[in-house]
Amino acid sequence: MSDKAASTQVAVIGAGPGGYAAAFLAADLGLKVALIDPEVNPGGVCLYRGCIPSKALLHAARVLTEAREAAHFGIDFAAPKIDLDKLRAWKEGVVTKLTGGLGLLAKQRAVDYIRGEAAFLDARTLAIKRAPGGQGGEERLAFEHAIIATGSRPATIPSLSLSSPRVMDSTSALDITDVPKTLLVVGGGYIGLELGTVYAALGTRVAVVEMMDGLLPGVDRDLVGPLGKRMEKIFAATMLSTKVVEMKEEKDGVRVRFEGAQAPAEPQVFEKVLVAVGRKPNSRVPGLEKTKVAVGERGFITVDLHRRTAEPSIYAIGDVAGEPMLAHKASHEGRTAVEVIAGHKVAFEPQAIPAVVFTDPEIAWCGLTEEQAKRENRTVRVARFPWGASGRAMTLDRPEGVTKLLVDPESERVLGVGIVGSGAGELIAEGVLAVEMAALASDVKLSIHPHPTLSETVMEAAEVFFGQSTHVYRPLKVVQGRAGL
Ligand SMILES: Cc1cc2nc3c(=O)[nH]c(=O)nc-3n(C[C@H](O)[C@H](O)[C@H](O)COP(=O)(O)OP(=O)(O)OC[C@H]3O[C@@H](n4cnc5c(N)ncnc54)[C@H](O)[C@@H]3O)c2cc1C
């Protein structure tokens, strides 16, 4: 850390996966960089209170579930003893190791990591208030280019806000201070379902309420189907087309009143409530009004293909710059902005940004989806390979998955891939490569996949496209844009 950093070529505001990836690449390209964030080390939401802690807890949940389900093939474990303090310490240890590693990488690259909060004084200068944990005080930093990577925060429902430790957001839910007997998850999006899965595995009776008529609104229904069936088993209740209209704290919990298609007739009391109704971009960076940076209707900073804002010296990336709000999208945008600053001819134009829901089973997809094909009136062939025909899925006792490819019938190019099943999040990487490399279904079909693996389901889905899958006979489904199915 430096007190003298009065000017820099690139100032990156926010050290999440967008900001630190940008700062590290800028340093690798020989630029002078400052990276500003209130935390002791880089990491942002993703490492401190998002992707990493949630996946650590989901791993623990998976171990518990697999141990319970081993009874299916004749192995009975005794009931697990859960040491919550140890589990929490392990999860926090993972976060500390990773963020400490990033701090070290910043030092090795001579990135000037400034622990504090940045505000714009104008389109070339920042005022940085040093975080209390740092040295305190304020400093000015002149920059040639700034990258805003301030991320996002949990959305709230003002009419339902209740200031009580019983009402959690994703950040406090990850603290797992206790295992409540009952938990209501408000919101059937990925964060609510992932955290609901953790608490259910630890022994909480979890109920989920979702305003829309299905879990994971907007996600391919083919993929949500198998997950929905399993959720029925692990959650005590799933209320769809239903919303929470009132929450009141009582001595033993939070009394919740519901309205909608599956609303219970009487209010219900839950020991805890997790509100997971989406995230809001942190676009109210202090002093931003002193620049020409524009913020759109949904609160995202408006950027072009180069991630440049309306102010030529200022870029914006990651959650603050638009959907999808995902860590890997943030990193790639950050690297694009830096390359543009370095004078390279690049733009952020991915064909396939993968999305993964780390529930059990996992759901993952990339590229074109069926919904999008219908909306855009595009004809695609959908080749599905059910995991019931996969030897590997059977040996894992997880035959409920599906792998599907969306293929252009004329060029035979793979346009999109969707997978539901155990480990879908790892498998989707092959789909990303296929879509980005403009692979043909025959490329995927002819690439020899190792046996017995779940990756074979991708190859066999390509075989299904040609009506030649070894392990399944299934006619093709044609999505015909406006004409429907
Ligand atoms: C529970 C949960 C689970 C998630 N799981 C996944 C997952 O599995 N996979 C995935 O891809 N995504 C996941 N996400 C989303 C992911 O965390 C975000 O998409 C990602 O962190 C966005 O990165 P970012 O760089 O845009 O910003 P962030 O990670 O949000 O970081 C922004 C940083 O900027 C700092 N900052 C804000 N204002 C200022 C300022 N004025 N000055 C200095 N610093 C400032 C913030 O303190 C923060 O540290 C999850 C999110 C949550 C909440």
The ligand as an SDF file (V2000), in Angstrom:
LIG
                    3D

 53 58  0  0  0  0  0  0  0  0999 V2000
  -24.8080  -15.7790   -2.1970 C   0  0  0  0  0  0  0  0  0  0  0  0
  -24.2510  -15.5040   -3.5620 C   0  0  0  0  0  0  0  0  0  0  0  0
  -23.7840  -16.5310   -4.3420 C   0  0  0  0  0  0  0  0  0  0  0  0
  -23.2560  -16.2810   -5.5950 C   0  0  0  0  0  0  0  0  0  0  0  0
  -22.8030  -17.3310   -6.3340 N   0  0  0  0  0  0  0  0  0  0  0  0
  -22.2720  -17.1040   -7.5470 C   0  0  0  0  0  0  0  0  0  0  0  0
  -21.7420  -18.1710   -8.3070 C   0  0  0  0  0  0  0  0  0  0  0  0
  -21.7570  -19.3170   -7.8750 O   0  0  0  0  0  0  0  0  0  0  0  0
  -21.1990  -17.9010   -9.5060 N   0  0  0  0  0  0  0  0  0  0  0  0
  -21.1600  -16.6260  -10.0140 C   0  0  0  0  0  0  0  0  0  0  0  0
  -20.6600  -16.4360  -11.1150 O   0  0  0  0  0  0  0  0  0  0  0  0
  -21.6630  -15.5920   -9.3260 N   0  0  0  0  0  0  0  0  0  0  0  0
  -22.2080  -15.8070   -8.0970 C   0  0  0  0  0  0  0  0  0  0  0  0
  -22.6670  -14.7550   -7.3720 N   0  0  0  0  0  0  0  0  0  0  0  0
  -22.6190  -13.4130   -7.9770 C   0  0  0  0  0  0  0  0  0  0  0  0
  -21.1980  -12.8390   -7.8910 C   0  0  0  0  0  0  0  0  0  0  0  0
  -20.8180  -12.7570   -6.5300 O   0  0  0  0  0  0  0  0  0  0  0  0
  -21.1460  -11.4850   -8.5510 C   0  0  0  0  0  0  0  0  0  0  0  0
  -21.6310  -11.5730   -9.8670 O   0  0  0  0  0  0  0  0  0  0  0  0
  -19.7170  -10.9660   -8.5980 C   0  0  0  0  0  0  0  0  0  0  0  0
  -19.1750  -10.8740   -7.3060 O   0  0  0  0  0  0  0  0  0  0  0  0
  -19.6840   -9.5980   -9.2640 C   0  0  0  0  0  0  0  0  0  0  0  0
  -18.3720   -9.1700   -9.3050 O   0  0  0  0  0  0  0  0  0  0  0  0
  -18.0130   -7.6310   -9.4110 P   0  0  0  0  0  0  0  0  0  0  0  0
  -16.5430   -7.5840   -9.6300 O   0  0  0  0  0  0  0  0  0  0  0  0
  -18.8920   -6.9470  -10.3820 O   0  0  0  0  0  0  0  0  0  0  0  0
  -18.3540   -6.9770   -7.9960 O   0  0  0  0  0  0  0  0  0  0  0  0
  -18.4010   -7.4650   -6.4980 P   0  0  0  0  0  0  0  0  0  0  0  0
  -17.9000   -8.8150   -6.3020 O   0  0  0  0  0  0  0  0  0  0  0  0
  -19.7680   -7.1190   -6.0220 O   0  0  0  0  0  0  0  0  0  0  0  0
  -17.3390   -6.5070   -5.8000 O   0  0  0  0  0  0  0  0  0  0  0  0
  -17.5080   -5.1240   -5.7760 C   0  0  0  0  0  0  0  0  0  0  0  0
  -16.5620   -4.5500   -4.7410 C   0  0  0  0  0  0  0  0  0  0  0  0
  -16.5660   -3.1290   -4.8800 O   0  0  0  0  0  0  0  0  0  0  0  0
  -16.5160   -2.5460   -3.5970 C   0  0  0  0  0  0  0  0  0  0  0  0
  -17.0000   -1.1610   -3.6890 N   0  0  0  0  0  0  0  0  0  0  0  0
  -18.2740   -0.7240   -3.8730 C   0  0  0  0  0  0  0  0  0  0  0  0
  -18.2970    0.6290   -3.9020 N   0  0  0  0  0  0  0  0  0  0  0  0
  -17.0110    1.0500   -3.7510 C   0  0  0  0  0  0  0  0  0  0  0  0
  -16.3780    2.3270   -3.6930 C   0  0  0  0  0  0  0  0  0  0  0  0
  -17.0650    3.4610   -3.8220 N   0  0  0  0  0  0  0  0  0  0  0  0
  -15.0460    2.3700   -3.5120 N   0  0  0  0  0  0  0  0  0  0  0  0
  -14.3040    1.2320   -3.3820 C   0  0  0  0  0  0  0  0  0  0  0  0
  -14.8550    0.0010   -3.4350 N   0  0  0  0  0  0  0  0  0  0  0  0
  -16.1910   -0.0830   -3.6080 C   0  0  0  0  0  0  0  0  0  0  0  0
  -17.4150   -3.4800   -2.7810 C   0  0  0  0  0  0  0  0  0  0  0  0
  -17.1720   -3.3120   -1.3850 O   0  0  0  0  0  0  0  0  0  0  0  0
  -16.9800   -4.8390   -3.3030 C   0  0  0  0  0  0  0  0  0  0  0  0
  -15.8990   -5.3510   -2.5680 O   0  0  0  0  0  0  0  0  0  0  0  0
  -23.1940  -14.9630   -6.0970 C   0  0  0  0  0  0  0  0  0  0  0  0
  -23.6470  -13.8940   -5.3110 C   0  0  0  0  0  0  0  0  0  0  0  0
  -24.1630  -14.1610   -4.0550 C   0  0  0  0  0  0  0  0  0  0  0  0
  -24.6360  -13.0020   -3.2210 C   0  0  0  0  0  0  0  0  0  0  0  0
  1  2  1  0
  2  3  1  0
  2 52  2  0
  3  4  2  0
  4  5  1  0
  4 50  1  0
  5  6  2  0
  6  7  1  0
  6 13  1  0
  7  8  2  0
  7  9  1  0
  9 10  1  0
 10 11  2  0
 10 12  1  0
 12 13  2  0
 13 14  1  0
 14 15  1  0
 14 50  1  0
 15 16  1  0
 16 17  1  0
 16 18  1  0
 18 19  1  0
 18 20  1  0
 20 21  1  0
 20 22  1  0
 22 23  1  0
 23 24  1  0
 24 25  2  0
 24 26  1  0
 24 27  1  0
 27 28  1  0
 28 29  2  0
 28 30  1  0
 28 31  1  0
 31 32  1  0
 32 33  1  0
 33 34  1  0
 33 48  1  0
 34 35  1  0
 35 36  1  0
 35 46  1  0
 36 37  1  0
 36 45  1  0
 37 38  2  0
 38 39  1  0
 39 40  1  0
 39 45  2  0
 40 41  1  0
 40 42  2  0
 42 43  1  0
 43 44  2  0
 44 45  1  0
 46 47  1  0
 46 48  1  0
 48 49  1  0
 50 51  2  0
 51 52  1  0
 52 53  1  0
M  END
$$$$
